[in-house]
Amino acid sequence: MLHVVSYQMADSIDVKAFRTANKEGIYHYDADELFYKVADDSYIYIFKYGVVCFTNCSEASMEDFLRRIAPFGKNVFELKLSEEFEVETDAKENKFGYNKIEVTKPDVEVIRLIMLNVSQSVALDYFQEQTNLIQEETNEYTMRLEQKGRLSMSRQDLKMYIGKTLNLKNRIAENLYIFDSPPETWEDENLNRIDLGLKRTFDLQERYRDIREGLEIVKENLELFKDLLQYRNSTFLEWIVIILIAVEVLNLLFDKLF
């Protein structure tokens, strides 16, 4: 039995810099991820979107590794999101269960694929959490709009809010590749079946769709907020023009009378 645990420990990790400083034990790497074989049946997987995944590593070794990699992370979290998964080896057939998989051939590529899917799942948890926070903030503004009939938000607040939403959308877009099947599954039927089964087990596609729909709702609200602020500003300018015209008319009348 192999134990897999994945942590979302930062917004992102500088994979290239960490690889340069830690070359021993590298089994696979590219611009977005770094996979180490620590010992027999013991592995560490690092992803640029801020996730570190361990297989068969002790608590002490995981804590030590997270401390080592922290300087290479951007916005390292004090409270880390995590997900655990069990891998039963030497099974008669590949079988998927709740937080568990049974595999017939637990080779390195199978383990790497499992770690990849567990890491995708915890990344989705993080993106969902961030999306929920933005939606809650949106709901606060819409509630005030319903109760007071006006938008209690300045142009500066709106700009910052739009920036926060766009940053989240861009980060998700940058990491879209994580929801694609890795190239190894295209040539290996066994890996492909395991990958599809894991995606169904973790509901990756549905959860990703929920996040996109949530951000679309936020986007629609932002468009409404922007239109309301533009209307408010245009109305304010109209009143300024009216007042200036009235002042000019009064000046003309004053000149004629006196």
C-alpha contacts under 8 A as a table, 3 or more apart, distances in Angstrom:
res1	aa1	res2	aa2	distance
1	M	86	E	6.93
1	M	87	V	5.59
1	M	88	E	4.58
1	M	89	T	5.93
2	L	41	D	7.58
2	L	55	T	6.68
2	L	56	N	5.88
2	L	86	E	5.87
2	L	87	V	4.88
2	L	88	E	6.41
2	L	89	T	7.51
3	H	55	T	5.58
3	H	56	N	5.29
3	H	84	E	7.40
3	H	85	F	6.17
3	H	86	E	4.92
3	H	87	V	6.35
4	V	53	C	7.18
4	V	54	F	5.67
4	V	55	T	4.43
4	V	56	N	6.57
4	V	84	E	5.61
4	V	85	F	5.00
4	V	86	E	6.04
4	V	87	V	7.51
4	V	115	M	6.91
4	V	118	V	7.98
5	V	53	C	5.77
5	V	54	F	5.39
5	V	55	T	6.58
5	V	82	S	6.91
5	V	83	E	5.65
5	V	84	E	4.30
5	V	85	F	6.30
5	V	118	V	7.77
6	S	51	V	6.88
6	S	52	V	5.76
6	S	53	C	4.01
6	S	54	F	6.18
6	S	82	S	5.39
6	S	83	E	5.33
6	S	84	E	6.46
6	S	115	M	7.75
6	S	118	V	6.56
6	S	119	S	5.66
6	S	122	V	6.90
7	Y	51	V	5.48
7	Y	52	V	5.34
7	Y	53	C	6.17
7	Y	80	K	6.13
7	Y	81	L	5.67
7	Y	82	S	4.42
7	Y	83	E	6.82
7	Y	119	S	7.53
7	Y	122	V	6.99
8	Q	11	D	7.91
8	Q	50	G	5.67
8	Q	51	V	4.39
8	Q	52	V	6.61
8	Q	80	K	5.63
8	Q	81	L	5.18
8	Q	82	S	6.30
8	Q	122	V	6.48
8	Q	123	A	6.46
8	Q	126	Y	7.26
9	M	50	G	5.78
9	M	51	V	5.93
9	M	52	V	7.11
9	M	66	L	7.98
9	M	73	G	7.92
9	M	76	V	5.83
9	M	77	F	5.53
9	M	78	E	7.97
9	M	79	L	7.93
9	M	80	K	5.26
9	M	81	L	7.17
10	A	13	I	6.93
10	A	49	Y	7.79
10	A	50	G	4.63
10	A	51	V	7.10
10	A	73	G	5.74
10	A	74	K	5.83
10	A	75	N	5.44
10	A	76	V	4.17
10	A	77	F	5.52
11	D	49	Y	6.29
11	D	50	G	5.09
11	D	73	G	7.23
11	D	74	K	5.61
11	D	75	N	5.72
11	D	76	V	6.84
12	S	47	F	7.98
12	S	48	K	5.34
12	S	49	Y	4.46
12	S	50	G	3.88
12	S	51	V	7.65
12	S	73	G	5.69
12	S	74	K	5.32
12	S	75	N	7.60
13	I	47	F	6.88
13	I	48	K	4.68
13	I	49	Y	6.32
13	I	50	G	5.03
13	I	51	V	7.78
13	I	72	F	5.69
13	I	73	G	4.33
13	I	74	K	6.27
14	D	17	A	5.57
14	D	18	F	6.36
14	D	48	K	6.24
14	D	72	F	5.43
14	D	73	G	6.33
15	V	18	F	5.23
15	V	19	R	6.11
15	V	31	A	7.04
15	V	32	D	6.65
15	V	33	E	6.42
15	V	34	L	6.73
15	V	46	I	7.30
15	V	47	F	7.01
15	V	48	K	5.78
15	V	72	F	7.79
16	K	19	R	5.19
16	K	20	T	6.29
16	K	31	A	6.70
17	A	20	T	5.16
17	A	21	A	6.49
17	A	72	F	7.25
18	F	21	A	5.20
18	F	22	N	5.96
18	F	69	I	7.29
18	F	72	F	6.56
19	R	22	N	4.98
19	R	23	K	5.62
19	R	34	L	7.35
20	T	23	K	6.24
23	K	26	I	6.01
25	G	36	Y	5.29
25	G	37	K	5.46
25	G	38	V	6.14
26	I	29	Y	7.32
26	I	34	L	7.34
26	I	35	F	5.98
26	I	36	Y	4.48
26	I	37	K	6.40
27	Y	35	F	5.65
27	Y	36	Y	5.32
27	Y	37	K	6.01
28	H	34	L	6.07
28	H	35	F	5.05
28	H	36	Y	7.07
29	Y	32	D	7.69
29	Y	33	E	5.61
29	Y	34	L	4.39
29	Y	35	F	6.04
30	D	33	E	5.59
30	D	34	L	6.64
32	D	47	F	5.99
32	D	48	K	5.19
33	E	45	Y	7.30
33	E	46	I	5.50
33	E	47	F	4.45
33	E	48	K	6.03
34	L	45	Y	5.82
34	L	46	I	5.01
34	L	47	F	6.56
35	F	43	Y	7.36
35	F	44	I	5.88
35	F	45	Y	4.48
35	F	46	I	6.31
35	F	112	R	7.92
36	Y	43	Y	5.60
36	Y	44	I	5.07
36	Y	45	Y	6.30
37	K	40	D	7.58
37	K	42	S	6.27
37	K	43	Y	4.64
37	K	44	I	6.63
38	V	42	S	5.38
38	V	43	Y	5.27
38	V	44	I	7.06
39	A	42	S	4.95
39	A	43	Y	7.02
41	D	55	T	7.31
41	D	56	N	6.60
42	S	54	F	7.64
42	S	55	T	5.32
42	S	56	N	4.94
42	S	57	C	6.22
43	Y	54	F	5.84
43	Y	55	T	5.09
43	Y	56	N	7.03
43	Y	57	C	7.53
44	I	52	V	7.18
44	I	53	C	5.67
44	I	54	F	4.66
44	I	55	T	6.47
45	Y	52	V	5.73
45	Y	53	C	4.93
45	Y	54	F	6.46
45	Y	112	R	7.77
45	Y	115	M	7.18
45	Y	116	L	7.84
46	I	50	G	7.77
46	I	51	V	6.05
46	I	52	V	4.60
46	I	53	C	6.42
47	F	50	G	5.93
47	F	51	V	5.27
47	F	52	V	6.38
48	K	51	V	7.09
49	Y	123	A	7.63
49	Y	175	N	6.93
50	G	73	G	7.01
51	V	119	S	6.43
51	V	122	V	7.87
51	V	123	A	7.01
52	V	119	S	7.45
53	C	115	M	6.45
53	C	118	V	7.96
53	C	119	S	6.44
54	F	57	C	6.14
54	F	62	M	7.35
54	F	115	M	7.70
55	T	115	M	7.73
57	C	61	S	6.31
57	C	62	M	6.34
58	S	61	S	5.25
58	S	62	M	6.21
59	E	62	M	5.19
59	E	63	E	6.18
60	A	63	E	5.23
60	A	64	D	6.13
61	S	64	D	5.04
61	S	65	F	6.09
62	M	65	F	5.09
62	M	66	L	6.15
63	E	66	L	5.17
63	E	67	R	6.30
64	D	67	R	5.21
64	D	68	R	6.34
65	F	68	R	4.97
65	F	69	I	6.22
66	L	69	I	5.21
66	L	70	A	5.95
67	R	70	A	5.22
67	R	71	P	7.86
68	R	71	P	6.97
69	I	72	F	5.49
69	I	73	G	6.82
70	A	73	G	5.18
70	A	76	V	6.55
73	G	76	V	5.82
77	F	80	K	5.86
81	L	122	V	6.80
81	L	125	D	7.66
81	L	126	Y	7.05
82	S	122	V	6.15
83	E	118	V	6.97
83	E	119	S	7.93
83	E	121	S	7.71
83	E	122	V	5.99
84	E	99	N	7.15
84	E	118	V	7.63
85	F	99	N	4.96
85	F	100	K	5.65
85	F	118	V	7.26
86	E	99	N	6.27
86	E	100	K	4.60
86	E	101	I	6.43
87	V	100	K	5.83
87	V	101	I	5.09
87	V	102	E	5.90
87	V	103	V	7.29
88	E	91	A	6.88
88	E	100	K	7.48
88	E	101	I	6.16
88	E	102	E	4.60
88	E	103	V	6.34
89	T	102	E	6.03
89	T	103	V	5.37
89	T	104	T	6.33
89	T	105	K	7.08
89	T	106	P	5.91
90	D	102	E	7.71
90	D	103	V	6.23
90	D	104	T	4.80
90	D	105	K	6.31
90	D	106	P	7.16
91	A	94	N	6.84
91	A	102	E	5.72
91	A	103	V	5.36
91	A	104	T	4.68
91	A	105	K	7.97
92	K	103	V	7.69
92	K	104	T	5.84
93	E	102	E	7.15
93	E	103	V	6.26
93	E	104	T	5.48
94	N	101	I	7.30
94	N	102	E	5.28
94	N	103	V	4.47
94	N	104	T	5.86
94	N	194	I	7.60
95	K	101	I	5.76
95	K	102	E	4.94
95	K	103	V	6.67
96	F	100	K	6.29
96	F	101	I	4.60
96	F	102	E	6.39
96	F	197	G	6.93
96	F	198	L	7.50
96	F	201	T	7.19
97	G	100	K	4.96
97	G	101	I	5.81
97	G	201	T	7.46
98	Y	101	I	8.00
98	Y	201	T	7.33
103	V	106	P	6.10
105	K	110	V	7.58
106	P	110	V	5.78
106	P	111	I	6.32
107	D	110	V	5.42
107	D	111	I	6.37
108	V	111	I	5.15
108	V	112	R	6.06
109	E	112	R	5.00
109	E	113	L	6.10
109	E	191	L	7.99
110	V	113	L	5.12
110	V	114	I	6.29
110	V	191	L	6.58
110	V	194	I	7.96
111	I	114	I	5.09
111	I	115	M	6.17
112	R	115	M	5.08
112	R	116	L	6.08
113	L	116	L	5.01
113	L	117	N	6.42
113	L	191	L	7.70
113	L	195	D	6.89
114	I	117	N	5.31
114	I	118	V	6.28
114	I	195	D	7.66
114	I	198	L	7.43
115	M	118	V	5.13
115	M	119	S	6.08
116	L	119	S	5.14
116	L	120	Q	6.19
117	N	120	Q	4.96
117	N	121	S	6.22
117	N	195	D	7.70
117	N	198	L	6.60
117	N	199	K	6.95
117	N	202	F	7.86
118	V	121	S	5.11
118	V	122	V	6.51
118	V	202	F	7.91
119	S	122	V	5.25
119	S	123	A	6.16
120	Q	123	A	5.05
120	Q	124	L	6.20
120	Q	178	I	6.47
120	Q	179	F	7.15
120	Q	204	L	7.63
121	S	124	L	5.15
121	S	125	D	6.39
121	S	202	F	6.39
121	S	204	L	6.58
122	V	125	D	4.93
122	V	126	Y	6.41
123	A	126	Y	5.08
123	A	127	F	6.30
124	L	127	F	5.04
124	L	128	Q	5.92
124	L	204	L	7.66
124	L	207	R	7.09
124	L	208	Y	6.84
125	D	128	Q	5.12
125	D	129	E	6.14
126	Y	129	E	5.07
126	Y	130	Q	6.33
127	F	130	Q	5.10
127	F	131	T	6.09
127	F	172	I	7.53
127	F	211	I	7.33
128	Q	131	T	5.01
128	Q	132	N	6.08
128	Q	211	I	5.87
129	E	132	N	5.14
129	E	133	L	6.40
130	Q	133	L	5.21
130	Q	134	I	6.51
130	Q	168	L	7.75
131	T	134	I	5.23
131	T	135	Q	6.18
131	T	168	L	7.89
131	T	211	I	6.65
131	T	214	G	6.74
131	T	215	L	6.70
132	N	135	Q	4.97
132	N	136	E	6.09
132	N	214	G	7.84
133	L	136	E	5.13
133	L	137	E	6.35
134	I	137	E	5.12
134	I	138	T	6.20
134	I	165	T	7.24
134	I	218	V	7.52
135	Q	138	T	4.92
135	Q	139	N	6.14
135	Q	214	G	7.28
135	Q	215	L	7.93
135	Q	218	V	6.31
136	E	139	N	5.03
136	E	140	E	6.39
137	E	140	E	5.19
137	E	141	Y	6.72
138	T	141	Y	5.33
138	T	142	T	6.36
138	T	218	V	6.77
138	T	221	N	7.29
139	N	142	T	5.05
139	N	143	M	6.00
140	E	143	M	5.18
140	E	144	R	6.34
141	Y	144	R	5.17
141	Y	145	L	6.17
141	Y	151	L	6.95
141	Y	152	S	7.20
141	Y	153	M	7.89
142	T	145	L	4.84
142	T	146	E	6.17
142	T	151	L	7.91
143	M	146	E	5.03
143	M	147	Q	6.14
144	R	147	Q	5.07
144	R	148	K	5.69
144	R	149	G	7.38
144	R	150	R	7.29
144	R	151	L	6.87
144	R	152	S	7.11
145	L	148	K	5.49
145	L	149	G	4.90
145	L	150	R	5.00
145	L	151	L	5.26
145	L	152	S	7.51
146	E	149	G	5.55
146	E	150	R	7.76
148	K	151	L	7.90
151	L	225	F	7.44
151	L	228	L	7.45
151	L	229	L	7.73
153	M	157	D	6.03
153	M	158	L	6.63
154	S	157	D	5.12
154	S	158	L	6.28
154	S	229	L	7.97
155	R	158	L	5.06
155	R	159	K	6.19
155	R	229	L	7.18
156	Q	159	K	5.12
156	Q	160	M	6.27
157	D	160	M	5.17
157	D	161	Y	6.05
158	L	161	Y	4.97
158	L	162	I	6.04
158	L	222	L	7.99
158	L	225	F	7.77
158	L	226	K	7.53
159	K	162	I	5.13
159	K	163	G	6.11
160	M	163	G	5.00
160	M	164	K	6.21
161	Y	164	K	5.14
161	Y	165	T	6.33
162	I	165	T	5.17
162	I	166	L	6.07
162	I	222	L	7.09
163	G	166	L	5.14
163	G	167	N	6.03
164	K	167	N	5.22
164	K	168	L	6.42
165	T	168	L	5.27
165	T	169	K	6.29
165	T	215	L	7.78
165	T	218	V	7.94
166	L	169	K	5.02
166	L	170	N	5.97
167	N	170	N	5.09
167	N	171	R	6.13
168	L	171	R	5.15
168	L	172	I	6.30
169	K	172	I	5.22
169	K	173	A	6.11
169	K	215	L	7.50
170	N	173	A	4.92
170	N	174	E	6.02
171	R	174	E	5.08
171	R	175	N	6.42
172	I	175	N	5.21
172	I	176	L	6.20
173	A	176	L	5.14
174	E	177	Y	7.62
175	N	178	I	5.74
176	L	179	F	5.86
176	L	180	D	7.41
177	Y	180	D	5.26
178	I	181	S	7.83
179	F	204	L	7.44
179	F	205	Q	7.64
181	S	185	T	6.62
181	S	186	W	7.97
181	S	195	D	7.12
182	P	185	T	5.85
182	P	186	W	7.54
183	P	186	W	5.45
183	P	187	E	7.47
184	E	187	E	5.85
184	E	188	D	6.50
184	E	191	L	7.40
185	T	188	D	5.16
185	T	189	E	6.77
185	T	190	N	7.84
185	T	191	L	5.06
185	T	192	N	4.49
185	T	195	D	7.36
186	W	189	E	7.35
186	W	192	N	6.63
188	D	191	L	5.37
188	D	192	N	6.20
189	E	192	N	5.00
189	E	193	R	6.24
190	N	193	R	5.28
190	N	194	I	6.32
191	L	194	I	5.09
191	L	195	D	6.02
192	N	195	D	5.05
192	N	196	L	6.20
193	R	196	L	5.25
193	R	197	G	6.08
194	I	197	G	5.07
194	I	198	L	6.09
195	D	198	L	5.19
195	D	199	K	6.21
196	L	199	K	5.14
196	L	200	R	6.35
197	G	200	R	5.20
197	G	201	T	6.14
198	L	201	T	4.82
198	L	202	F	6.14
199	K	202	F	5.34
199	K	203	D	5.79
199	K	204	L	5.43
199	K	205	Q	7.31
200	R	203	D	4.89
200	R	204	L	6.84
203	D	206	E	5.50
203	D	207	R	6.07
204	L	207	R	5.29
204	L	208	Y	6.07
205	Q	208	Y	5.14
205	Q	209	R	6.14
206	E	209	R	5.02
206	E	210	D	6.26
207	R	210	D	5.06
207	R	211	I	6.43
208	Y	211	I	5.16
208	Y	212	R	6.38
209	R	212	R	5.11
209	R	213	E	6.15
210	D	213	E	5.12
210	D	214	G	6.11
211	I	214	G	5.07
211	I	215	L	6.28
212	R	215	L	5.16
212	R	216	E	6.18
213	E	216	E	5.00
213	E	217	I	6.35
214	G	217	I	5.24
214	G	218	V	6.45
215	L	218	V	4.96
215	L	219	K	6.10
216	E	219	K	4.90
216	E	220	E	6.27
217	I	220	E	5.16
217	I	221	N	6.38
218	V	221	N	5.12
218	V	222	L	6.19
219	K	222	L	5.04
219	K	223	E	6.32
220	E	223	E	5.17
220	E	224	L	6.44
221	N	224	L	5.05
221	N	225	F	6.14
222	L	225	F	4.98
222	L	226	K	6.05
223	E	226	K	5.13
223	E	227	D	6.28
224	L	227	D	5.17
224	L	228	L	6.21
225	F	228	L	5.14
225	F	229	L	6.20
226	K	229	L	5.21
226	K	230	Q	6.15
227	D	230	Q	5.07
227	D	231	Y	6.11
228	L	231	Y	5.07
228	L	232	R	6.08
229	L	232	R	4.92
229	L	233	N	6.08
230	Q	233	N	5.12
230	Q	234	S	6.03
231	Y	234	S	5.09
231	Y	235	T	6.03
232	R	235	T	5.19
232	R	236	F	6.20
233	N	236	F	4.99
233	N	237	L	6.23
234	S	237	L	5.05
234	S	238	E	6.16
235	T	238	E	5.01
235	T	239	W	6.33
236	F	239	W	5.23
236	F	240	I	6.38
237	L	240	I	4.99
237	L	241	V	6.27
238	E	241	V	5.11
238	E	242	I	6.19
239	W	242	I	4.95
239	W	243	I	6.05
240	I	243	I	5.13
240	I	244	L	6.13
241	V	244	L	5.09
241	V	245	I	6.15
242	I	245	I	5.15
242	I	246	A	6.12
243	I	246	A	5.00
243	I	247	V	6.12
244	L	247	V	5.09
244	L	248	E	6.20
245	I	248	E	5.03
245	I	249	V	6.17
246	A	249	V	5.09
246	A	250	L	6.15
247	V	250	L	5.09
247	V	251	N	6.17
248	E	251	N	5.06
248	E	252	L	6.28
249	V	252	L	5.09
249	V	253	L	6.22
250	L	253	L	5.06
250	L	254	F	6.03
251	N	254	F	5.02
251	N	255	D	6.14
252	L	255	D	5.15
252	L	256	K	6.30
253	L	256	K	5.17
253	L	257	L	6.09
254	F	257	L	5.22
254	F	258	F	5.88
255	D	258	F	5.42
